[in-house]
Amino acid sequence: MLTEHYKDNIYAPWGQVFYTILFAQLMDIKGKRVLDFGSGFGLTADFLSATNDVLAIEPNQDMVKDRFGADGYQQLTGSLELLSQFPDDYFDYVLCHNVLEYVSGEGRPHYLRELARVLKPSGELSLVKHNAAGKVMQKAVFENQSIHALRLISGDFRYESTALGHGEVYELEALLDQAKLSVKDYQGIRTFYGLQSNDYKREPDWIQRMTKLELAVAKLSPYKEIAFFHHYRLKKNGKHSK
């Protein structure tokens, strides 16, 4: 089953590093009403539920069935249609991690507008997305696929995910204008570890060493510009934004 392959990656050393870095970047979220949209197996929802009131929304029924921390947060099965149940300015924090890559280009503005609608004026939207430069680095270095890397450089950023199907790297700036959002800051995730041989990743202390290195450069240029993932903190535009 494809979702099982995806879950296996969570337990793999590279999956553990990803979530350790992500959770470190979300540590400041406490005492908030949180929406995790596209929650997958619920790792992030489970993590945040220790100190927050968390609602998770996920369309994949298999992922919902096998999710982590089922008793710690509220889980709904569905997608964008469920947001209509919530009024404007309802959530303190909204998460959308590796989701919009798998939404059609025409649909992305609507998704982001709806996520912004349910976000409080003083709230933040945490968006994790694939980074074009990081994808090129991955193909050219780790996968040794120079032809594919050249195709990416030419602007063709379509790809296939084993578990999630067709995806496409997208540009964020135009979407922000339509959703009336702006960037508060962003950090990199997977700057180095995706470029190393998997042989190194089985070493006993690799996770600890690599996590420390990744966190050291997550906010630093030029390292964050070439990370595979970008983690954005977005805020609403207007006089009420903080």
ABEGO torsion letter per residue (X at the ends): XAAAAAAAAAABAAAAAAAAAAAAAAAABBGBBBBBBGAEAGAAAAAAAAABBBBBBBABAAAAAABBGAAABBBBBEBAAAAAABBBGABABBBBBGAAAABBAAAAAAAAAAAAAABBAABBBBBBBBBAAAAAAAAAAAAGBAAAAAAAAAGBABBBBAAAEBBBBBBAAAAAAAAGBBBABBBBBGAAAAABBAAAAABAAAAAAAAAAAAAAAABOAAAAABABBBBBBBBBEAABX
